């Protein structure tokens, strides 16, 4: 217990020092965390904790998903629902398919690991980009598109991953197309129902108190409870937590007037509490990504192979964003060329992809290659794409004070 506590304190202390230094240098602090984590792992073997599937799913994803969902307005989501659902649903499927086919053709991977890798890497997870948006006070439709798509396609990718893994094991288990489609519907619908029930129940209980600490505790129960309950019943915990956050955010937190569900002090405290929780979760996960990236045997599988994988993922993202965005050019949902560029280059991969990769069964063919490839894509997207995003935003005129 003492050793675990020491590791937790050490990780948090390093993360806070890096965050302060990054802000002084005007760099994305998530990028700094990954770099420092890698340096620490190289210079001090055995430093700190390591990422696991359970840590990411049980401790990291719920606060990140819930905090992001709290700030999304139903009205804004409804206004851009068609392009968002198209990018998050159809786009994720297209991206996963392109990655799977390309890895089979170019890298000669068997179908099973190629399809599974395509599913787990398809979702964008632009936590670092969203943090950078906040640092640079970028708001409006661009932020809505990037943030909302990432929340929705996280859920879609988790569902596709279950389907892909079921198919990969289908030769032995006999899963048919109808069973896989039924599983998809159950996972999606079940996750939304669990999230709605948890969020609604927390709102109803909050009506009976005006104590801000209790109100914050209720949001915590809704965030983690929805995720854990959904995972217990083998439905989407990602969609459950996002749904709970949307319900509580729109019914209790968003809006100018008084909320009938939360006290004024409670609303202010809940916002600050979840901003802090997401900051801590971000700090821990990106530092540990750096620690684990340094320990990955990249050279064993060849840097050229990893470069090809990264190029495939970037190409798949481009072949998703630009053609699908073109569908909306003559409509009121038009996505500008600049917004398309940001959606493409800002499509980072992160915690969800790592969690899914780490959960792969040892029996899966090329399991180690898939895990190493996932870490390579995540490291490249966070460091290279994360560092260059401010330059792209400034060049496109999205920075505050720039001409749009």
GIFEN-V658533 format. One record per backbone hydrogen bond with DSSP energy under -0.5 kcal/mol. NH is the residue of the N-H (numbers start at 1). CO is the residue of the C=O. If there is no record, write none. Layout:
# GIFEN-V658533
<<NH CO> <NH CO>>
This chain:
# GIFEN-V658533
<<5 1> <6 2> <7 3> <8 4> <9 5> <10 6> <11 7> <12 8> <13 9> <14 10> <15 11> <16 12> <17 13> <18 14> <19 15> <20 16> <21 17> <22 18> <23 19> <24 20> <25 21> <26 22> <26 23> <27 22> <31 28> <32 28> <33 29> <34 30> <35 31> <36 32> <37 33> <38 34> <39 35> <40 36> <41 37> <42 38> <43 39> <44 40> <47 44> <56 52> <57 53> <58 54> <59 55> <60 55> <60 56> <61 56> <64 60> <65 61> <66 62> <67 63> <68 64> <69 65> <70 66> <71 67> <71 68> <72 69> <77 73> <78 74> <79 75> <80 76> <81 78> <84 80> <85 81> <86 82> <87 83> <88 84> <89 85> <90 85> <91 86> <93 89> <94 90> <95 91> <96 92> <97 93> <98 94> <99 95> <100 96> <101 97> <102 98> <103 99> <104 100> <105 101> <106 102> <107 102> <107 103> <109 103> <114 110> <115 111> <116 112> <117 113> <118 114> <119 115> <120 116> <121 117> <122 118> <125 348> <127 125> <130 126> <131 127> <132 128> <133 129> <134 130> <135 131> <136 132> <137 134> <138 133> <139 137> <144 140> <145 141> <146 142> <147 143> <148 144> <149 145> <150 146> <151 147> <152 148> <153 149> <154 150> <155 151> <156 152> <157 153> <158 154> <159 155> <160 156> <161 157> <162 158> <163 159> <164 160> <165 161> <166 162> <167 163> <168 164> <169 165> <170 167> <172 169> <173 169> <174 170> <180 176> <181 177> <182 178> <183 179> <184 180> <185 181> <186 182> <187 183> <188 184> <189 185> <190 186> <191 187> <192 188> <193 189> <194 190> <195 191> <196 192> <197 193> <198 194> <199 195> <200 196> <201 197> <202 198> <203 199> <204 200> <205 201> <206 202> <207 203> <207 204> <208 205> <209 206> <212 210> <215 211> <216 212> <217 213> <218 214> <219 215> <220 216> <221 217> <222 218> <223 219> <224 220> <225 221> <226 222> <227 223> <228 224> <229 225> <230 226> <231 227> <232 228> <233 229> <234 231> <235 230> <236 187> <237 235> <240 236> <241 237> <242 238> <243 239> <244 240> <245 241> <246 242> <247 243> <248 244> <249 245> <250 246> <251 247> <252 248> <253 248> <253 249> <254 249> <267 263> <268 264> <269 265> <270 266> <271 267> <272 268> <273 269> <274 270> <275 271> <276 272> <277 273> <278 274> <279 275> <280 276> <281 277> <282 278> <283 279> <284 280> <285 281> <286 282> <287 283> <288 284> <289 285> <290 286> <291 287> <292 288> <293 289> <294 290> <295 291> <296 292> <296 293> <298 296> <300 297> <301 297> <301 298> <302 298> <306 302> <307 303> <308 304> <309 305> <310 306> <311 307> <312 308> <313 309> <314 310> <315 311> <316 312> <317 313> <318 314> <319 315> <320 316> <320 317> <321 317> <322 318> <324 320> <325 321> <326 322> <327 323> <327 324> <328 325> <329 326> <331 328> <334 331> <336 334> <340 336> <341 337> <342 338> <343 339> <344 340> <345 341> <346 342> <347 344> <348 346> <354 350> <355 351> <356 352> <357 353> <358 354> <359 355> <360 357> <364 361> <367 364> <370 366> <371 367> <372 368> <373 369> <374 370> <375 371> <376 372> <377 373> <378 374> <379 375> <380 376> <381 377> <382 378> <383 379> <384 380> <385 380> <386 381> <387 383> <388 384> <389 385> <390 386> <392 388> <393 389> <394 390> <395 391> <396 392> <397 394> <398 393> <399 393> <400 136> <402 399>>
